[in-house]
Amino acid sequence: MPKANNAVASKARRKRVLKKAKGYWGSRGNILTVVKHAVDKGEQYAYRDRRAKKRSFRSLWIIRINAAARLNGTTYSRLMDAMIKKNVEIDRKTMADIAVRDPEAFTQLVKTIID
């Protein structure tokens, strides 16, 4: 009895991997064994960088808050310390957004927290 290949499933498997490699340069986009390695590595980078993105955004928010705080005569460190002592629970993302979009409101916020 001849061996069954299940060509439908194996073609679908190859097609799925090749579809993930769409846009890759040269053999990384069309030779299956090379594509598998390239796609695996790409997925590793994607996994790692989804976490790195969170770190880099938090860093950006802190930079923005610090810049706005210094315009109001204090520093990021002193501002955060005062927030903790007064139990003000505004996250950094929101504070950075206020600092960029509405500097007057941020000034009021700093005065409320520091005084």
N, C-alpha and C positions, 0 to 999 in steps of 0.2 A: 504494500500500500504506500502511495507517495506521501511525502511530508507536506502537511498543510502550512502555508506561509502566513496566513492572515494578512494579506497585502493591504487591506483597507486600514487596519490598525497601525501597521508599521509605516505606511505612507502618511497617515495622520500625525504620527509621532514626529517624523522627519519634518513635516510641513509646519508643525507647531514650533519646533526649534528654529527652523529657517525664518519663520515669521518674526520671531524675537530679534533676529539678527538683521532685520531690514535696515538698510542704510550703512551697514558696516562696510569697510573698504576692502576690496580685493577678495582673496580667498576666505577672509573672515566672514563674508556674507553669503558664500555659495558652496563651500566644500564642507560636508556634514561634520567630519571629525574636527576640523578647525573651528567651525561654527559652534559646536558643543562647548569647546573650551572657552571661546570668546564670550558666549552667552553666560556661562557659569561665572566667569570673572566679572562680567558686567553686573550680574545679580548680586555678587558679593559687594561690589562698590556701591550699588544702590542701597543695600541693607545698611552698610556702614554710614553712608552719607545722609540717610534719613535721620540718623541720630546726630550726626555732626551738624546738620542744619539747625537743629534745636539749640545747640550750643552757640552757633554763630549768631542766631537771631537774638538770644539772650544777651550776648556780648554787645550787639548793636543797640539794644534797648538801654543797656547800662551806659553806653557812651552818650546816647542822646539825653538821658536823664541827667548825667553828670554835666554836660554842656549847658543845659537849661538851668540846672541848680547853680552853677557858677555865675550865670548871668544874674541870679537872684541873691548872690552874696554868700553862698554856702557850697558844700561839696556833696557829691553822691554819698560818701561814707557817713557824713554827719546827718544828711537827710534820711537815710535808711535807719540810722540809729534812733533818730527822733520818732520815726514812724513806728518802730518796734516798741519804744517806750510808751507811745500814746495809743497803741493797739489800732493803728490805721491799717486796714487790709486792702490795699490797692496793689494789684500785681504790676510788674515792671512793664509788661506790654501796654497796659492801659495808660500808665504814667508817661511812657515814651510817646504814645499817640497824642496825649493831651499836650505834652511839651512841644511837639512839632506843629499840631494843628491849631492850638489855642494857647499861646504863651501867657495871656492875661489870666486865664483860669489856672494855669500852672503856677503863676506867681501867687495867686490867692491860696492855692493848695500848699505851697511852701510856707507862706505866712502862717497858715493854720497849724501846720505840723511843727514848725520851729518855735513859734511863740507859745 
